[in-house]
């Protein structure tokens, strides 16, 4: 399980649950159910972190709960 905050919401436009990770630019996933969206975003987070390491870019430290959304 990730230490990064995940914002989960329903999108009428996409007809799916969306899981976004605000601390990781562009890191998001969707799913038909909340559980599917969360599972998918965990995979995307792992891939995001792996790609960022391969590109030798800095990885932000998890801040935990954000004070805004």
N, C-alpha and C positions, 0 to 999 in steps of 0.2 A: 504494500500500500504506500502510496506517495505521501510525502510531507507537504506538498504544494496544495494550496487551496484550490478546490474545484467548485465552480458555480454550475449548478444543474437547473435547467428550466425547460419547459415545453415550448416548442416553436410551432405555431399554427401554420406558418409559411412552409416549413419543412415537414410538418406532420410527424415530428419526432422529438424525443428528448435530446437536448444539446448539453454537453459537458465541456465547459471552457476552463482553461488554466491561465488566469490573468498574468501570472508571473513569468510564463513562458510564451513569448510572442508567437501567435499563430497556432498555438497548441489547443486543439479542440477535437471532439468526436461526437457522434450521434448514435442513437439507438431507438428501437421501437419501445423499449421499456427503460425505466430508470437504471435498472441493473445492467442492461446491455450497454447503455451509454457510459456508465461508470467503468465497466470492464473494458470497453473500447478505448476510453481515454487513458486508462492505465497503460495499455499497449502503446498508444501514441506518445505518452510521456516518456516511456522507456526508449522509444525510437528517437524522440526529440533529443534526449540527453546523450544518446549514443552518437547521433549525427553531430551534435555540437562539440563533443569531445574529439571526434575524428577531424573536424574542421579547426580544432585547437582554439575554439572560441570560449569565452568565459561562461560559466553556468551560474545563474543567480542562486543565491542561498534561499532556501524556503523561508518565508517570513511568517508563515502560519496564517492566522485569521487576518484578513484585510479589514481596514477600518472604513472602507467604502466599497460600493459595488454598483 
